[in-house]
Structure formats: structure tokens, C-alpha cells
Amino acid sequence: MNSSPEVGNGADSWSGTENDTSQKKAPWIVGVALVLGTFLWMGPYMGVNVVLLPAKAAVIDPDSKAAIVAVLSTSAMIVAAIANIIFGALSDLTRSRWGRRTPWIVCGSVLAAASLVLVSLAPNTMMLIISWCVYQCFLNAIVAPLIAVLADRTAPKFRGTITSMYALGYSVGIYGGQMIGARFLGNISTGYYVLAALTLLAGPLAAVLMREQSSLGMPRKSFTWRTFIDHFSFPTKGAKDYYLALFGKFLIVAAKFSISGFMLYILTDYMKQNQSGAAYYVSLISLCMMVTAIVMTVIAGPISDKIKSRKIPVIVSSLLVAIGSAIPFFWNDPRMMIVYALIAGTGMGAYNSVDQALNIEVLPNKDTAAKDLGILNLSNTGGQVFGPVLAASLITWVGYHALFPLAAVCSLIGAVLIVFIKKVR
């Protein structure tokens, strides 16, 4: 796809993607749009999900707050998974003067922002759950099309670099959003309005910067059963590498969350820290993981482009996660969790930087990129659930020390699956 919006309004000139010949220079403006757009949806999401939503649940029903948060998390995961695939598929099929992705990320931003206001006004548990699910639905109208911009607007030779920019917005959003949310614990409603305002900016700002080409030149498709199967189902043809990437990602994400989901309990119950000691180490571990994530998102993608390989950085990062995860198993000392944070955090930072570039290059069909990337994102949400669930079972049966070999083994198997991918270096 040409980066200029004035080019390509005719059917003969429209193209869904860029290639190494047509794109001479890295699309830095698209990268900036991805940094800002991703930060502006991820930051508010994390600020609400981690800080303000639990605080809201505690106000509504203090005695059942943990159960409410569990229901919110489960229902949100289901809605997000379905919405990601549907909005991705619809954006793949969209013909408009503003392009395929722009209408969805702009409308998604407006509706997601409005939904956050509804969450803040929810008077009871049922309305809180409903409004949170509505928010998750519209949020994914931003998420799925915005990720697909990586496939549309970035030639293969620049994907590592531009994916790093996407990952930078993602990483800063994760940690920055929590910091913003924490500042409004004394005034929860104001916090919701501030984060809703940031969400409102995500789509319009990204759209103005990236100036997507009109998709009116995209060939029309009759909506047949075959079209429905292609655009709203799991890919089946030439998809072996695609599923290797999907399950590899699933296991690597599960490895991270099997430990991070129980970080506080590891420090208090396994490493015998008191409340102040646990708080100190949680803060230090978070800081280490944030710094390593941001540093690696900046450098890993360009290195991937330089060596012309996606698999090698992903495999190395998976091995770092495995090594870092295994260390606390041998030394029951909270300082080893700092070592874990530095090593595994470096691995996850590098992984996040290159992961989407690898995902794009294993897509079986460029015409269904957003939908297929949405399905790949299931491995992310699924890993975040599977890791803690399996970890909880092992804690019950064996004890906390079992979490560390569990995470290491998951990450190693994930690395092995990536090794077997054939069509990507």
C-alpha cells in the first residue's frame, strides 16, 4: 500500500500491502502513529483494569470484591477474544475513502471512551460487568485494525524496526497506564474521565498521522459462504507455520504469567517476606521489567532487520525467559527475583519487539491479515489465563517452587515450536 493517501484511488493501483521494492525508506510516521495510538489505548486499559476497576469493585461490594474482579476478568477475556476476530475481519473487508482500518479505529476510540464513562457510573455489580464487557468490545475495534497497520504499511525489511515502535507504545502503556491510574485512587471518577479522554484521542490521532490510503479501489467481494469462511474462521490452507507461531506464543506468554500472576504470593509465602519487604521487591521487580522491556523494544527490532531474521531473536528471547524463570528455583532468596526480572524481562522485551513481525510473516493470507492477527492474539489472552490456572494447580499439589520449572519448560517448548517454522528466517 502506498504511504501517500493521494495515490491509489483506482482499482488498478490499490494494493493491500507494501513490499521491499515499493517502500524505499522506513515508514517512520506510521511508526509514530503506532506508538501513540497503542499507548493511548493500552495506557487507559491498564490504568483501569489494574487500578481503578478493582477500586470501583471495592466501592460497590467490599465483601465480594475479589469474586467481582474474577468475573470481570473472565467475561472480558471472552468478549475481547470474539470482538478482536470480528472487528479484524470487518476491517479486512472495509472499502471506504478513509481506508480499511481508519473508520474502525476512530469509531472504536469514540465508543470505547464512552463505555469507560459508563463503567465509572455503574451503580451495581451487574451494570459494572455489562459496561466493562461493552468497553472490551469497542476497545478491540481499535486493537485489531491498528495491529494490521503493521502488515499493511510496512515492507518486510522494515517490520522489525516498526514493530519495535509498536512494542514501545505497548510497553510504556502497560506501566505508564498503571502509574496514571494510581494517581486517581483518591478520586476514582476523575480517573475514569481522564483515561476515557486519552482513549478518545487514540484512533483520531493515529489516523491523522498515518493517513491511510483509500480502499475504494479494493476489489468488491460478493458475500458468499466461501467469503464468510475465509474472513470469519480459523485459517486452514498453508497455515502450519501460522499455528506453530500461535502455540509458541501461547506457551511463552503462559511462562511469563505463571510467575507474574503470583509475584506477591511468591514473595510472602515462598520467600517469607513481610508486607513491607514484599512491597519493596514488587516495586523493584516491576521497575526492572519496565526498564528492560523499554530498552529491548528499542534495540531488538532494528537488530532483527539488520540480521534479516525473526526466528533467531524470538528463540533467543524465549531462552532468556526460560533461564530467568529457572533461577529462583535453585535459590530461595528474593534477590533472585531481581535476577529473574532482569533476565526474563530482557527476554520478554526482545520478544515483544519482534513477535508481531514474526506473526505478520507467517500469515497465510494477506487479505485477511487483521482477522488472522486477531486469532493469533488469542494466544496472548489464552496464555495470560492458562499460565496462572496451571500455576495455581501446581501450587496446590506441589508448592510455589514448582512455578519456576513450569515457566522454564513452557518457554523452552515455545522456543522449539518457533524453530520448526519453515518460511521465516
Disulfide bonds with the S-S distance in Angstrom:
none
